Amino acid sequence: MKKMKRILAIICITCIAFGMVGCSRLQISREIATVNGRVITVAEFNYYLENVKQQMLTEAGTQDATAFWDAEIDGVKASEAAKTRALEEVLRVEMACIKAEEKGLSVPEDQLKQIKNSVNLSDKEQQAMYDELKKTTGLTDDLMIDLLTKTSLAGVYVNDIMANDPDALSPSEEELNATYNAEYVCVKHVLIGNTDEEADTSNLSEEDAAKAAESYKLAQQAKAEDVLSKAKAGSNFEALVRAHGEDPGMADSPNGYTFTKGAMVPEFEEASFKLAVGEISDLVESSYGWHIIKKYALPTSGDDYNQAMENVSSMLMEKKYNELLDSYKPEMTINIRQSVLDGIKVK
């Protein structure tokens, strides 16, 4: 059942303040859409939007949203892409609830009780986070309970599919291998840092501290260029990593980093995916310093391989689940209040 982690994480959309899932009593403030007459509120949509925003910022490798939402992603403004993704997710949950009810499925009573109690937080820090969430989205306690119950029912629906028709969501070996080879890379790198973390500048003036930092950075860049020339000349790359690398993670990952997009800082990630197996990059500068990257063949066994394949499996199952839900759209009456959607600002 580990394969279902990613799907359930998307369906259940873990609450920022606490970790419950789950809806279906309607206390409507303002609607943004209906599915077969069932209302989706603006507050509910905003909840999904907040989650999508965080996902997109993480995927982009930034938490600085100042200019991000005005930028374009595949020709679409990032803010509009976020609203589209949030709308797709909330519609899918509603359709899953409809399908679950058609099959006579329901949320277990003990879970319903747990959901109702989940909005009564005794921890002051969690309560403050929950209050901020309500302020940001416009949710009330009752609307939150409705939303959590919906996502919980969607989870019940997924579990029913997996129990009775697991092949509907299970990817083939060919799909797993093709996605793994296309979406993952394995690299090792020599990192030469650009900041002296151990430097004591407490006795220096601001100007002298800045000069010392700049001097250190220039010396480190020269070192990085020297290491790069050795790597390009054919020196043993693993030996260079051990002798000059300043990334402690390399010692913990002797076989290199096996990762997919969104896992590393953008500059490192972009350079890694551009390399051919065996190729060594030029200097790649990031906030950490200078990277000299070498690409290796993807592992075909071991912990890194197993973890990557589990992630690939979950990703493909999520895709299949979304495609299944989207296939229900023609049989449902979906109305979007476009003027309301257009009026929502992403910032």
ABEGO torsion letter per residue (X at the ends): XAAAAAAAAAAAGBBAABABBXXGBBBBABBABBBGGBBBBAAAAAAAAAAAAAAAAAAAGBABAAAAAABBBGGBBAAAAAAAAAAAAAAAAAAAAAAAAAAGBBBBAAAAAAAAAAABBABAAAAAAAAAAAAAAGBBAAAAAAAAAAAAAAAAAAAAAAAABAAAABBBAAAAAAAAAAABBBBBBBBBBABBAABBAAABBAAAAAAAAAAAAAAAAAAAAAAAAAAAAGBBAAAAAAAABABAAAAABAAEBBBBBGABBAAAAAAAAABBBGBBBBBBBBAAEBBBBBBBBBBABEAAAAAAAAAAAAAAAAAAAAAAAAAAAAABBBBBBAAAAAABBBX
